[in-house]
Amino acid sequence: MTKGDKLIGDTRRTAILNWLSEESTPITGSELARRSNVSRQIIVQDISILKAKNHEIFATAQGYMLLPKPKTSKVTQLLACKHDLTQTKEELYIMVDHGLIVRDVIVEHSLYGELTASLMIKTRADADLFYQQISQSGSQLLSALTEGVHLHTVEAEKESQIEQAKKVLREKQILLEEN
């Protein structure tokens, strides 16, 4: 594409899907805008249109990702957890060390209902980056709204991986269970 050429409508949205499918890491809205030679706001609108057409795109703090088509049947489970900011990295490390992908975090807000944020944390490096962004931005965890109570959708190759992670989370008193 030459300078000044901009991708139009469906052509641009097809290009966005192609770019997202070629990358295993998130692409920022600004980068997609640069590649398309349009504004970031146009990209935000395009992402909404693509989501409405059932393309599994999600936004992370690092940019947009296309949810990969499952190559194998993965096991997913919701884990109820409770901790403060100081145990965040430990919680994430336990999960990724057992081969889990932490897909999201969910809290139940009294006014807004269920609030979900995509995470897609797969490695300790991802967990470190997430924690660094929280620390540097001065932001709070979503679970600060619920006194530390939150859910994570986790994914693994085998159920046993989730069970082993739950055992360690239970030992660390992070897993929230009935008494």
C-alpha positions, 0 to 999 in steps of 0.5 A: 500500500502506498502512502495515501492509499487507504483500505475501504470497508470490507477490504479493510475488515478482511485485511484486519482478519488476515493480519490478526490470524497471522499473528500469535500476539496482539496487534494494537488498534494504532498499528491496524490503523497505520496498516490500513491508513485510517484512524484508530476510531475506524478500526474500533468500529471495524472490530465491532462490526467483525464481532457482530459477524461472529468473528472471535476477536477480543481486546487485551491491554496489548491490542486485538487478537483473533481467538484461534480455532481449537486444534484439539478439544481443550478443557475449560473451567471457571475458577472462583478466586479471592486475593488482593493485589499482592497475590496476583502474580502468584495466582497467575504463575500457579495457573500458567505453570500447570499449563493453563491459559487464563482467558479472562477475569469476571466480577459480579458488580452490584450495578452493572452485573457481570463484567468481563475483561480478556486476559489471555495469559499463557506464560510467566512473561505474560503474567509479568507484563500484566502485573507491570502494567497494573503497577505502572498505570496505578490502576486497580484490579477489576476484583477490587470492585468485589473485595478480591472475589473474581472468576477466571475462565481457564483452558487446558489440554487436560482436566488433570492440569486444572485439578493440579492447579486448583490443588495449589491455589487451594493450598495458597488459600486463593481458590474460593470454595464452599466451606 
